[in-house]
Amino acid sequence: MNIEVLYEGTPLPVQSVTWSGDITQAARKLDVSLVNTTDGRTQARRIEHGKELRLLYDGRELFRGVVFDFRIDHRGRMNVVAYDENTYLTRSMDTRKFTKIKASQLVKQLCDEFGISTGEIADTGYVIPKLILRDKTLWEMMVIALTYTQKQTGRRFFIASREGRLQLLERKEQIVRWLLENGRNITGASYSQSIEDMRTQVKVIGGDPEKKPIVATVKDDALIKRFGVMQHLERVDSDMTRSQIEQRAKQLLAELGTIDDNAQVDALGNTDVIAGTAIYARESMTGLIGGFYVSADTHTFAGGVHTMSLTLSATDDLPTMEYEPPPEPKKRKRTKGDADNGG
């Protein structure tokens, strides 16, 4: 294992490195510990905010980001924290109205306007009729648009950062390549199941809620027989057609009609196992067995040893955010006086 941290292209004398990410977060994080002195009295290297930090593993780049925080004590022991470029998505807010736009176009437009470099931007296909987004971060706007697309089409997209550029990629069915098991590479584990967030029936309401509502209700009879009726209610844009509303209801039931499996696993490190990847886990005491997705990861490199702590989920979740259209201003009825005045 050869770990190297470069600050503005120059290696730092690191003691330990923590590299982490979460599917619900816009950016991955790098936390570096080092002794930044050679004589015990002055700093060997001045670290500045906004400068670039890279993490290399056997010569392969794992992380590229920007220094946002550092601290140093009287002995020269220093911690430096950097985030990849996607952190800027959470550090700007705005209010926007989008009409007849794809989520991919929205992502590209916001990145161009706020100076965020982009790489591959996959075409999300579906044209969103209208989005009015008030006081939202750029990340929230993008996630809302991608959630809207996913609910309508079932296609799922995610945002990542590679070599300092934002990527919008489609999530495809993943092939499990990594096995974690006790006696081999697992050093600790815990496992839980829950139906707290399960819904066995979904009702979606669109159209004109007062004059001509469009209602679609779908249910899973097998789940209802086993767990009872638990209904999710959602109101959607009045511009959506009946077929779109019915499709939304079916998609929601597919997402909500599941048992939530979660597990925590500590294991020997593998740099290819990060948030969003699929693994197969087998641990005898907890009964943990089967295919899982990594929803959060923390990799630690210290003393020549690489370990990782993973949060696992049975479902391949992506960050989602509900969109509730703001109330439209009511049109004032014309009166005889308006007509007489030419109004």
C-alpha positions in Angstrom: 0.0 0.0 0.0 1.5 3.3 -1.1 -0.5 6.4 0.0 0.5 9.8 -1.1 -1.2 13.2 -0.4 -0.3 16.0 -2.6 -0.7 19.7 -1.6 -0.5 21.8 -4.7 1.4 19.0 -6.3 3.9 18.5 -3.5 3.8 15.4 -1.2 2.9 16.0 2.5 4.4 14.0 5.4 1.1 12.5 6.5 0.6 10.3 9.5 -3.0 9.2 8.8 -5.7 9.8 6.1 -9.4 9.5 6.3 -11.4 9.4 3.0 -15.1 9.3 3.2 -18.4 9.7 1.4 -22.2 9.3 1.7 -24.8 8.9 -1.0 -26.8 11.7 0.6 -24.0 14.1 0.5 -22.9 16.2 -2.5 -19.1 15.8 -1.9 -16.6 13.3 -0.6 -14.3 14.4 2.2 -10.6 14.0 2.9 -9.1 14.5 6.4 -5.3 14.4 6.7 -3.2 14.3 9.8 0.5 15.3 9.6 3.3 16.8 11.6 4.0 20.1 9.9 7.3 21.0 11.4 10.9 19.9 11.2 12.4 21.9 14.1 9.5 22.0 16.5 9.3 25.8 16.3 8.0 26.8 12.8 5.7 25.3 10.2 7.5 23.3 7.5 4.7 24.1 4.9 2.1 26.8 4.9 -1.3 25.4 4.2 -3.9 27.8 2.6 -7.6 27.7 2.1 -8.8 27.1 -1.4 -5.7 25.2 -2.5 -5.8 21.8 -4.1 -5.4 18.5 -2.2 -5.1 15.1 -3.9 -5.0 11.5 -2.6 -3.1 8.9 -4.6 -3.2 5.2 -3.9 -0.4 3.2 -5.6 -0.3 6.1 -8.1 -4.0 6.1 -8.8 -6.0 9.3 -8.0 -8.8 8.6 -5.5 -9.6 12.2 -4.6 -9.1 15.7 -5.8 -10.5 18.6 -3.8 -10.2 22.0 -2.1 -8.9 22.8 1.4 -11.7 24.3 3.5 -10.4 23.8 7.1 -7.2 23.3 9.0 -5.9 23.4 12.5 -2.5 23.1 14.1 -1.2 23.0 17.7 2.0 24.2 19.3 3.8 21.0 18.5 3.1 21.2 14.8 0.5 18.5 14.7 -1.9 19.5 12.0 -5.2 18.4 10.5 -6.3 19.5 7.0 -9.8 19.0 5.7 -10.7 19.1 2.0 -13.9 18.4 0.0 -14.2 17.6 -3.7 -15.4 20.2 -6.1 -19.1 19.2 -5.7 -19.0 20.9 -2.3 -19.7 24.2 -4.1 -23.2 22.8 -5.0 -24.1 23.2 -1.3 -22.5 26.6 -0.8 -24.7 28.7 -3.1 -28.5 29.3 -2.9 -30.9 30.8 -5.3 -34.5 31.0 -6.5 -35.2 29.8 -10.0 -38.1 29.0 -12.3 -37.5 26.3 -14.9 -40.0 25.3 -17.6 -39.8 22.5 -20.1 -36.3 21.4 -19.1 -34.5 18.1 -18.7 -32.7 17.5 -15.4 -29.5 17.1 -17.3 -30.0 20.6 -18.9 -30.7 22.0 -15.5 -27.5 20.6 -14.0 -25.4 21.9 -16.9 -27.0 25.3 -16.8 -26.4 25.8 -13.1 -22.8 24.5 -13.3 -22.1 26.9 -16.2 -23.6 29.9 -14.3 -21.7 29.2 -11.1 -18.4 28.3 -12.5 -18.4 24.5 -11.7 -16.4 22.4 -14.2 -18.3 19.5 -15.7 -17.2 16.2 -17.3 -19.7 13.6 -18.5 -23.4 14.8 -18.3 -25.8 11.9 -19.2 -29.0 12.8 -21.0 -31.8 12.3 -18.5 -34.4 12.3 -21.3 -37.6 13.4 -19.5 -38.7 17.0 -20.0 -40.0 18.4 -16.7 -43.0 20.7 -17.4 -42.2 23.2 -14.7 -40.2 23.7 -11.5 -40.4 26.7 -9.2 -37.5 26.4 -6.7 -37.3 29.0 -4.0 -34.4 29.5 -1.6 -32.7 26.2 -2.6 -29.0 25.2 -2.9 -27.8 24.2 -6.3 -27.5 20.6 -4.9 -31.1 20.7 -3.8 -32.3 22.0 -7.2 -30.4 19.2 -9.0 -31.6 16.4 -6.6 -35.2 17.7 -6.9 -35.0 17.5 -10.7 -33.4 14.0 -10.7 -36.0 12.8 -8.2 -38.8 14.2 -10.4 -37.3 12.3 -13.4 -36.9 9.1 -11.4 -40.5 9.1 -10.2 -41.7 9.6 -13.7 -39.5 7.3 -15.7 -37.9 4.9 -13.2 -34.4 6.0 -14.6 -32.0 6.9 -11.8 -29.1 9.3 -12.1 -26.4 10.4 -9.6 -23.9 13.2 -9.3 -20.2 12.4 -8.7 -16.8 14.2 -9.0 -13.9 12.8 -11.0 -10.6 14.7 -11.4 -12.1 17.9 -10.2 -15.1 17.8 -12.6 -18.8 17.2 -11.8 -20.2 14.1 -13.5 -23.9 13.3 -14.0 -24.2 9.5 -14.6 -27.0 7.0 -14.9 -27.2 4.3 -12.3 -27.3 0.9 -14.0 -27.8 -2.5 -12.5 -24.5 -3.3 -10.7 -22.5 -6.5 -10.8 -21.3 -7.6 -7.4 -17.5 -7.9 -7.5 -16.5 -7.8 -3.8 -17.1 -10.4 -1.0 -17.0 -9.4 2.7 -17.1 -12.3 5.2 -16.1 -13.0 8.8 -12.9 -15.0 9.0 -11.7 -13.4 5.9 -11.9 -9.6 5.8 -14.7 -8.6 8.2 -13.5 -7.3 11.6 -16.9 -6.3 13.0 -20.6 -6.1 12.0 -24.1 -5.3 13.1 -27.4 -5.8 11.3 -31.1 -4.5 11.5 -34.4 -4.7 9.6 -37.3 -2.3 9.8 -40.7 -1.6 8.2 -40.9 1.9 9.8 -40.8 3.6 6.4 -42.7 0.9 4.4 -46.0 1.8 2.6 -48.3 -0.9 1.3 -50.6 1.4 -0.7 -50.0 4.7 -2.6 -52.5 7.4 -3.6 -51.5 10.1 -6.0 -53.7 13.2 -6.7 -53.3 15.5 -9.7 -55.4 17.7 -11.9 -57.6 20.4 -10.5 -58.0 19.5 -6.9 -61.4 21.3 -6.6 -63.1 20.9 -10.0 -61.6 17.8 -11.6 -59.0 15.9 -9.6 -57.2 12.9 -11.1 -56.7 10.2 -8.5 -54.5 7.0 -8.9 -54.4 4.4 -6.1 -52.2 1.3 -6.2 -51.8 -1.4 -3.5 -49.7 -4.4 -2.8 -52.2 -7.1 -1.6 -49.5 -9.4 -0.4 -47.9 -6.7 1.8 -51.3 -5.5 3.0 -52.2 -9.1 4.1 -48.8 -9.4 6.0 -48.4 -5.9 7.4 -51.7 -4.0 7.1 -52.7 -0.9 5.2 -50.1 1.9 5.3 -50.8 4.5 2.7 -48.6 7.2 1.2 -50.3 10.2 -0.2 -48.8 12.5 -2.8 -50.0 15.5 -4.7 -48.4 16.3 -8.1 -48.3 19.0 -10.7 -51.7 19.9 -12.2 -50.2 19.6 -15.6 -49.5 15.9 -15.4 -51.7 13.5 -17.4 -53.6 10.6 -16.0 -51.1 8.1 -17.4 -48.2 10.0 -15.9 -50.0 10.1 -12.5 -50.7 6.3 -12.6 -47.0 5.7 -13.5 -45.9 7.9 -10.6 -48.1 5.8 -8.2 -46.7 2.5 -9.5 -43.1 3.8 -9.2 -43.7 5.1 -5.6 -45.2 1.7 -4.5 -42.1 -0.1 -5.9 -39.9 2.2 -3.9 -41.9 2.3 -0.6 -43.1 -1.3 -0.5 -39.8 -2.8 0.8 -38.4 -3.9 4.1 -35.5 -1.7 5.1 -32.3 -3.6 5.7 -29.3 -1.8 7.2 -25.9 -3.1 8.3 -22.7 -1.7 9.6 -19.5 -3.5 8.6 -15.9 -2.9 9.5 -13.4 -4.6 7.2 -10.0 -4.6 5.7 -9.8 -1.7 3.2 -10.6 -1.9 -0.5 -10.5 1.5 -2.4 -13.0 0.2 -4.9 -15.7 -0.2 -2.2 -17.2 3.3 -1.7 -20.7 4.8 -1.4 -22.8 3.6 -4.3 -21.1 0.3 -5.0 -22.5 -3.2 -4.6 -21.0 -5.9 -2.4 -21.9 -9.4 -1.1 -21.6 -9.8 2.7 -21.7 -12.9 4.9 -21.4 -12.8 8.7 -22.6 -15.7 10.7 -23.6 -14.1 14.1 -25.7 -11.3 12.8 -27.2 -13.4 10.0 -26.0 -10.8 7.5 -26.0 -12.5 4.1 -26.7 -11.5 0.6 -26.1 -8.6 -1.8 -26.0 -5.1 -0.4 -25.2 -1.5 -1.5 -22.8 0.8 0.3 -24.6 3.9 1.3 -21.7 5.5 3.3 -18.0 4.7 3.6 -15.0 5.8 5.7 -11.6 4.6 4.6 -8.7 5.1 7.1 -5.0 4.8 6.1 -2.6 4.8 9.1 0.5 2.9 10.1 0.7 1.1 6.8 -2.8 -0.4 7.3 -6.0 0.3 5.3 -9.3 -0.3 7.0 -12.9 0.7 6.1 -16.2 1.2 7.9 -19.3 0.8 5.7 -23.0 1.4 6.0 -24.9 -1.1 3.9 -28.4 -1.1 2.6 -30.5 -3.7 0.8 -31.7 -1.1 -1.7 -29.6 0.9 -4.1 -30.7 4.3 -2.7 -29.8 7.6 -4.2 -30.4 11.1 -2.7 -34.0 12.2 -3.2 -35.9 15.3 -2.4 -39.7 15.9 -2.8 -40.9 18.8 -4.9 -44.0 20.6 -3.8 -45.0 23.3 -6.3 -45.8 26.6 -4.6 -49.4 27.8 -4.7 -50.2 29.6 -7.9 -51.7 33.2 -7.5 -55.4 33.2 -8.2 -56.6 35.1 -11.1 -58.8 38.0 -10.2 -62.2 37.8 -11.8 -63.0 40.5 -14.3 -65.8 42.8 -13.2 -68.1 45.1 -15.2 -66.0 48.0 -13.9 -62.9 46.5 -15.4 -64.6 46.1 -18.8 -65.8 49.7 -18.7 -62.3 50.9 -17.9 -60.8 48.7 -20.6 -59.2 46.4 -18.0 
